[in-house]
């Protein structure tokens, strides 16, 4: 009987592996490089309704090389002038015209002109040339691998996919903060181990250094268990998880509206949550942010006068110190204490409302010990579907959108990934290939969590925005969004990495993650 049971188990396992292999073979090839490139897929059923697939496509290019980017220039005459200087110094420059612009950019002129020098099979040769150019007075130089340009290459690419069917998966798919509170960062493998995750993937953009705000603060909207943790970069696309099972997941551009109302009826905008006042990473706020209230990725706007709320569950025991005024509130919004400087204990179950400049003036004018302050929050989606800050709602910030209704829709300009005054930003961030973290939803409501390794010549070259959108299309997504990539791109099965981080120092500590719990 035991022998028969083992035989049946082996037969069931073989059937499962054959089914997975057959599905992988029937799936469309990834639209990366020539259609004739080799592609292999290895799949593993992690749990009912959760399939992990690793796709390896392409091969090391015989034509890509290492070179030195001398400058990215906006006009052809400027590129010609730099090339003339390089030739006079004994070098042989070449100019690459970058024609790809943001999909929603009305300007159809070339994005810029890239002047390069050198061609080497190994990185060391390009590094040596870069040092020699630096000694000749050239600045802003970069050693790059041409396979990451965004043009024709044979790869290779390594793509990891978590496919989650909420109808079959008995666990949960939820956002998780690094260190469990906003301040501080934690590696994905550590988050996965701490939570006992079945699998995990890095999440949204976040503040890395104190010069840009509070390290660990999400640079965009964040919602955990129905509670707003961080305000939105208004109008930027995010991943919405209405339930912990992953059912109803969708992609939408979100905005937040926050208002404080005093007992006398006076109101004031609440500019942010759980961050230091005055520094708005990613911009996209309101109330006088400088130099813009529009989204501007990887840029820190400033605002001298703000109201910021701190909650103990997401910030910790004390608010950050500094000039200004703050009030401590109990759970009902009753003012426990008015403090003439910032930095004090956050009441358990309550919060602290801290003001600078006009925010401080408003607190002094309208709030007193024993009075009440009601802080209200609204989350608004561009697709018109209601979003109530309650229940199991989870939101992971991202941008830009990649797919809408199954079609490629990348509003990189509107979402702050194209800087008009510096076109090179879009080239480096979106046109070139980088490591990518992606999320999408299929027409059947399945959730796709995807990573593309990058900046690893010979292993995986990464993907551009457009290639990322095409990857998600090929995987069956009808809606998709780009999440935080680059050195943050990581995925684990259990707590073991299945990706190869691009940072020289290894796995990067991150602000939040998406974890699968069984």
C-alpha positions, 0 to 999 in steps of 0.5 A, spaced: 500 500 500 505 504 501 509 503 495 502 504 491 501 511 495 509 513 493 507 511 486 501 515 485 505 521 488 510 521 483 505 520 478 501 526 480 508 530 481 510 528 474 503 530 471 504 537 475 511 538 472 509 536 465 503 541 465 507 547 468 512 545 462 507 545 457 504 551 459 511 555 459 512 552 452 505 555 449 506 562 452 508 567 447 516 568 447 518 575 450 518 580 445 526 582 446 531 581 441 530 577 435 524 572 435 530 567 433 533 568 440 533 562 445 528 562 451 528 557 456 522 557 462 523 554 469 516 553 473 515 551 480 508 551 483 509 554 490 502 553 493 495 553 489 494 559 485 502 561 486 506 559 480 514 562 480 517 562 473 524 564 471 525 566 464 532 566 461 532 569 454 537 571 449 545 570 449 551 574 450 552 579 444 558 579 440 557 586 438 556 590 444 562 593 447 564 598 453 565 605 451 565 612 455 559 617 454 562 623 454 556 628 454 549 628 452 547 634 449 541 637 447 543 640 440 547 637 434 551 643 434 553 642 441 555 635 439 559 637 433 563 642 437 565 637 443 567 632 437 571 637 434 575 638 441 575 630 442 578 630 435 583 635 437 585 631 443 587 625 439 580 621 440 575 618 435 568 620 437 562 618 435 555 621 436 549 617 437 542 620 436 537 619 441 530 619 437 526 616 443 521 621 447 516 620 452 510 617 449 506 623 451 511 628 449 508 633 444 515 634 442 518 630 436 525 632 435 531 628 437 531 627 445 538 629 445 545 627 442 550 622 445 557 623 444 562 617 445 569 615 445 572 608 445 570 601 444 572 595 448 571 588 449 572 589 457 570 594 462 577 595 464 579 598 458 573 603 458 575 605 465 582 606 463 580 611 458 575 615 462 580 616 467 585 619 461 579 623 459 578 626 466 585 628 466 584 632 460 579 636 463 573 632 461 567 631 466 561 628 467 564 621 464 560 614 464 563 607 463 557 604 459 555 597 456 552 598 449 547 592 450 544 597 455 542 602 450 535 600 449 537 599 441 538 592 438 542 587 442 541 579 443 541 580 451 541 576 455 535 577 459 533 574 466 526 575 468 522 572 474 515 572 474 510 570 480 503 569 477 498 569 483 490 567 482 486 569 487 481 564 486 486 559 488 491 562 492 489 561 500 494 566 502 495 573 502 498 578 498 500 585 502 505 591 502 510 590 508 514 596 510 521 595 511 523 595 519 515 595 520 515 603 521 517 608 516 524 611 518 529 605 516 530 601 511 531 593 510 533 588 505 528 584 502 531 577 504 530 580 511 523 582 510 521 575 507 525 572 513 521 576 518 514 575 515 515 568 513 513 570 506 512 564 501 515 569 496 516 577 496 518 582 491 521 589 492 515 595 492 515 602 491 520 608 491 523 611 497 527 616 500 534 613 501 538 619 504 536 624 509 538 630 504 532 628 501 527 627 507 526 621 512 530 615 510 525 609 509 519 614 507 515 612 501 516 617 495 509 616 493 502 613 496 503 607 501 497 604 504 497 598 509 491 595 512 486 600 510 491 606 513 494 611 509 502 611 511 504 616 506 501 621 501 501 620 494 505 624 488 499 626 485 497 623 479 502 618 479 500 610 477 500 605 483 498 598 484 492 597 488 490 591 492 483 592 495 483 585 499 489 581 502 487 576 497 489 580 491 482 579 488 480 585 485 487 588 484 488 594 479 493 599 476 491 606 477 493 613 478 492 616 485 492 622 488 491 624 496 487 630 499 488 631 507 485 636 511 486 638 518 479 642 521 480 645 528 474 646 533 473 653 531 472 651 523 478 653 521 482 648 516 489 647 513 491 642 508 495 637 511 501 636 506 504 629 508 505 623 513 510 620 517 516 625 514 520 631 516 517 637 514 519 641 508 522 636 503 517 633 498 521 627 494 518 626 488 514 632 488 507 632 486 504 635 492 500 642 493 500 648 497 506 652 494 511 646 493 517 649 490 519 649 484 513 645 482 507 641 484 507 637 478 510 630 479 518 630 478 521 623 479 528 623 483 527 630 485 526 633 492 521 639 492 521 644 498 516 647 502 517 652 508 510 651 511 507 645 512 503 641 516 505 633 517 502 628 521 505 622 525 502 616 527 506 611 532 504 605 528 508 607 522 513 612 525 515 610 532 515 613 538 517 620 537 516 626 532 522 629 529 525 635 532 526 642 529 523 649 529 516 650 529 510 648 533 506 641 534 500 638 538 499 631 540 492 628 539 489 622 542 485 617 538 479 622 538 483 628 536 483 632 542 489 636 543 493 633 549 499 638 549 501 644 544 509 644 544 513 650 542 518 646 538 517 640 534 520 633 537 516 629 542 512 623 544 507 620 539 501 618 544 499 611 543 493 610 539 493 618 537 498 622 533 502 628 532 501 634 528 507 638 526 507 645 523 512 649 520 512 657 518 504 658 516 503 651 518 505 653 525 502 659 525 495 656 523 496 651 529 498 657 534 491 661 532 486 655 532 488 650 536 489 649 544 490 644 549 483 641 550 480 643 543 479 638 538 483 637 531 480 632 526 484 630 520 481 627 514 484 623 508 481 622 501 484 617 496 482 619 489 483 614 483 483 616 476 479 610 473 473 613 478 473 607 482 472 608 489 477 607 494 475 607 501 481 608 506 479 602 510 479 594 511 484 590 507 486 596 502 493 596 500 497 600 495 504 600 493 507 606 489 510 606 482 510 610 476 510 610 470 504 606 468 506 601 462 499 598 460 492 601 460 486 596 457 492 591 454 495 597 450 502 600 451 500 607 455 506 610 458 505 617 460 512 618 462 512 626 462 505 627 466 508 622 471 515 626 472 520 621 468 521 627 463 525 633 465 524 638 460 530 642 462 534 635 462 532 630 457 538 626 459 534 624 465 529 620 461 534 617 457 538 614 463 532 612 466 527 610 461 530 609 454 536 605 457 535 598 459 535 598 467 533 593 472 526 593 473 520 591 478 513 591 474 506 589 477 500 587 472 493 584 472 491 580 467 484 580 464 482 574 468 484 578 475 490 574 476 496 578 479 503 578 476 509 580 480 515 581 475 523 582 475 528 583 470 535 583 472 539 588 469 546 592 469 549 585 469 553 584 462 553 577 460 547 575 465 542 580 464 541 587 460 535 589 463 529 593 460 527 600 457 520 602 459 517 600 452 520 593 453 517 593 460 510 594 457 511 589 452 514 584 457 507 585 461 503 584 454 507 577 453 505 575 460 498 576 459 497 583 463 492 588 460 494 593 466 501 594 468 505 599 472 513 600 473 515 600 480 522 601 484 527 598 479 535 599 479 539 597 485 532 595 489 530 590 484 529 584 488 525 577 488 525 572 493 522 565 494 522 564 501 527 568 504 532 566 498 534 571 492 532 569 485 534 575 482 541 578 482 542 585 485 545 590 480 549 594 486 556 593 487 555 592 494 549 587 493 542 587 496 540 594 497 535 595 503 528 598 501 522 602 504 517 597 502 515 590 499 510 586 496 509 579 500 506 573 499 504 569 506 501 562 506 
